[in-house]
Amino acid sequence: MGRIRLSFGLITVVVLASLYLPIVFVFINAFNADEELLGWGGFSTSAFSKVLSDARLRHAFLTSFTIAISATVVSLVVAVTAGLWARRAGKIGRAALGFSVYSRLVLPEVVLAVGVFGLLRKMDLPLGQPAIVAGHVVFLSALATVVVQARLRTMNETLEQAAADLGATPLRAFRRVTLPQLMPALLAGGLLVLTFSLDDLLLSQFLAGSNAETVPMLLLGLIRFKITPEANAIGALMMLITVTILVLAVAVVGLRSGVLSAITGSNQTEGDQE
């Protein structure tokens, strides 16, 4: 029995090491002074200095975050609207929504990219940042909808009905009752959409045209001929930004859950005292 546990432990370590080794490799080479990365040339932060002083890269970061934030906001609005509609739709409506959501998730991204590109050209609309946002929303709003719908299924509709009985308008009931309960799902879905949008390459390449360049597109151009410390520094920065967003989202969700629990607990205590 001990040998079996040891074997499973070794397998787990090997699998985890194979998953995280590329990430460690990127961080190590980001501080490598050897420009050719043929060996360890010593510790250096020159790659980060070059990256942060590069105007083209700063513009690419700004473009990527502008696209990602825009796509996240629009995708969440679409997800909430679709989720609330599905709660009141019949079986046929819910089935149609489910087909729309999961078909976009399982279709190859290149198919969606070609479809959005062809539609934009057919409508004679220009390529660029708005086109990339539209492409990301087509794909990523489905991901956000899955997260929001999962949360809506666990929510008690009687709270909204009680708010309506007490005279709240539909908008006020949504803002004061539904939205606070949806907030963890919105944060989780928004984080997923933001991360996927920042990392997307295929849709962005199809829809960027000649006036929009995201960080993944710039990084692909840098490593087309050789991998440099600058390319690893860009990858390290992207990972740090993603992890920071994740930590902030978890902290906000945890804080909000603690506040809600405290409020609920105090209300229960007051009720018991009465």
PyMOL commands that set and color helices and strands:
alter all, ss='L'
color gray80, all
select helices_A, chain A and resi 2-30+46-52+55-88+91-106+109-122+129-154+158-165+170-199+202-207+215-222+229-273
alter helices_A, ss='H'
color red, helices_A
deselect
rebuild
show_as cartoon
